[in-house]
């Protein structure tokens, strides 16, 4: 599209051409006196007129080319619109088959073939659009509007489906049997769904943002506002899918929708730069006595939190010891003790945790002693006292042998009993 700076020059050329034409025609009305001088002026005027006319035609041709869209942008627009349409239609088809066809899942090859076919159609349309414009020497903005509308429509329908699923308890649901398992046994995806599904109110808020942003995306006037709503939502989804190790298909789906939103935002790049960086700020200014005070005040926002972090120190005083250990062998009063059934109250796991916490687990999560320990690194001695349960009165006094390896030996006394435990580090 022609820039605003091209339009005044084009207007000035038109005005100059009009004035020159008037002056040139007025020469014809002059009587025959001094005809030679008039003929000379006629010839020079014709030359100057032709130069101006040629420059005007060149500028008009350049302005016409400015309105045309590059082939790369056409390919990106059509490819992205086709890809978003393909994954959205695929989601609808899979959901319909899952609900109404006895939970039949199509082989992945059909899904891949469907996406490839739609992408090929989109690319063919992009090249056809480009060659048609070159042949006719005219820019067709209706094609650009159509493909961007396709993109907005399928992003809207995809995200609105996800939003409505949240409102009707079809997302963030975790089976009750899984919720009673230890969190350490959860996958990243299961842990995420259990966490977000804990609050239905929060689930509704996220769903309503997705629904509202989707519907606003359908209207040209509110499309930018919709992108500002949906961008942080999709960015959060992409980050969760990536860092919590969701399936690659879910990550790719969210990433494609995020790229589509970024594409729509970049169409308004100049307006966004003007709004965020160039527009005048109406907030009142705070006046400092000098520049040094102003800079120190701003720098304190970074320095004060860092200084507070340094004052806390490390909560893990024994990082090499911290971890979960499984009991490989247990001797009590020099006699081996083994687990015969789940009812046996036998020491099976020891946790050395941060902030000097220690946990003894006796063959069940319901049978635990929780306390604090003190470790002396000079002689590898360790003592522990218990705060839960209240009936646990037997203090631990022992030594650690082989510290620094994955396998260590805990040898000492707990209460009136002598113990020797070989531990293997799990985490």
Buried (B, 14 or more C-beta within 10 A) or exposed (E): EBEEEBEEEBEEBEEBBEEBBEEBEEEEEEEEEEEEEBEEBBEEBEEEBEEBBEBBEEBBEEBEEEEBBEBEEBBBBBBBBBBBBBBBBBBEBBEEBEEEEEEEEEEEEEBEEBBEEBBEBBBEBBEEBBEEBEEEEEBBEEBBEBBBBBBBBBBBBBBBBBBBBBBEEEBBEBEEEEEEEEEEEBEBBBBBBBBBBEEEEBBEEBBEBBBBBBBBBBEEEBBBBBBEBBBEBBBEBBEBBBEBEBEEEBBEBBBBBBBBBBBBBEBBEEEBEEEEEEEEEEEEEEEEEEEEEEEEEEEEEEEEEEEEEEEEEEEBBBEEBBBBBEBEEBBBEEEEBEBEEEEBEBBBBBBBBEEBBBBBBBBBEEBBBBBBBEBEEEEBBBBBBBEEEEEBEBEBEBBBEEBEEEEBBBBBEBEEEBBBBBBBBEE
